[in-house]
Amino acid sequence: MMTSASDSQLQQGLAMTRKMLQLVKAEEWEELAALSSQRLQLFRQWNSDFDPAKVQAQIGILQEIQALDQEIEMLSQQGRDQAAEHLRQIHQGRKADKAYRG
């Protein structure tokens, strides 16, 4: 079976999504943001070339991308929460230091 440009774009999008999951686990936020932007452009192109007749054949890839996106979102939220807690602790430490030094 010959792969179309649409299939190729989805495969590339899946590979990018898998890489994004690795980046979020490694807390590589800047790389994640850059790759996310690239992937968005790729999916916009895929959407503009959308062929409803091919969706059934592509559904498995789309479902895998969706599942990975959900995991990325969950891990990203945890990362944001941890960063916010870390910043809160730094702020409290600075306030305590300032109070101690008078």
Secondary structure as UniProt FT lines:
FT   HELIX           5..25
FT   TURN            26..27
FT   HELIX           29..48
FT   HELIX           52..54
FT   HELIX           55..101
//
